Amino acid sequence: MGPSIFPRGQGSADGTCPEYGTFKHLSQELVTVEDHLAAARKYYNGSVRIYSTFAQSLSQHLLARPFGFRPAEYFQLEEGRESED
């Protein structure tokens, strides 16, 4: 029998290894966190769109500028960090 990639006494990635359950749980948690971040980013960008529209609209222009309302920037990921799969 040749050398095994798994240390002696441990199972394989098919779920027989106790650590596999922990990895699976962490993987699911990561997906959940990424989903929450995407939802927060979508909400933030929607709020920025509404805020910027208000600040730039002609009817509000006389009120927005004197009170310090300025267009805000959308959230964007840095170049190359969008997908690290």
C-alpha positions in Angstrom: 0.0 0.0 0.0 1.4 3.4 -1.0 1.6 6.5 1.0 -1.7 8.2 1.8 -2.4 11.9 1.5 -4.4 11.7 4.8 -2.6 11.4 8.1 -3.0 8.0 9.8 -6.2 7.6 11.8 -8.2 10.3 9.8 -10.8 9.7 7.2 -11.2 11.3 3.8 -13.0 14.3 2.4 -16.1 12.2 1.8 -17.4 13.2 5.3 -15.9 10.5 7.4 -13.3 12.9 8.9 -14.5 14.9 11.9 -12.7 18.0 10.6 -14.7 17.8 7.4 -17.9 18.9 9.2 -16.1 21.9 10.6 -14.8 22.8 7.2 -18.3 22.4 5.7 -19.8 24.6 8.4 -17.2 27.3 7.9 -17.7 27.1 4.1 -21.4 27.6 4.6 -20.8 30.5 7.0 -18.5 32.2 4.4 -21.3 32.0 1.8 -23.7 33.5 4.2 -21.3 36.4 5.0 -20.7 37.0 1.3 -24.5 37.1 0.7 -24.9 39.7 3.5 -22.1 41.8 2.1 -23.7 41.7 -1.3 -27.0 42.8 0.1 -25.4 45.6 2.2 -23.5 46.8 -0.9 -26.7 46.8 -2.9 -28.5 48.8 -0.2 -25.7 51.3 0.2 -25.4 51.8 -3.6 -29.2 52.3 -3.8 -29.0 54.9 -1.0 -26.2 56.7 -2.7 -28.2 56.8 -5.9 -31.2 58.4 -4.1 -28.9 60.8 -2.2 -27.0 61.8 -5.4 -30.3 62.3 -7.3 -31.6 64.5 -4.5 -28.4 66.6 -4.4 -28.3 67.0 -8.2 -31.9 67.6 -8.9 -32.9 71.1 -10.1 -35.7 71.6 -7.7 -33.5 70.7 -4.7 -30.4 72.4 -6.1 -31.0 75.6 -4.2 -31.4 73.7 -0.9 -28.8 70.9 -1.3 -25.7 73.0 -2.1 -26.0 75.6 0.6 -26.5 72.9 3.3 -23.5 70.9 2.1 -25.2 68.0 0.2 -22.8 66.7 -2.4 -22.9 63.7 -4.7 -21.5 60.5 -3.0 -19.4 57.8 -4.6 -20.7 54.3 -5.2 -18.9 51.4 -3.5 -16.7 49.5 -6.0 -14.3 46.6 -5.4 -10.7 47.2 -6.1 -9.4 46.0 -9.4 -8.7 42.2 -9.3 -10.5 41.6 -6.0 -14.0 41.0 -7.4 -13.6 37.3 -7.8 -11.0 35.3 -5.9 -12.5 31.9 -6.4 
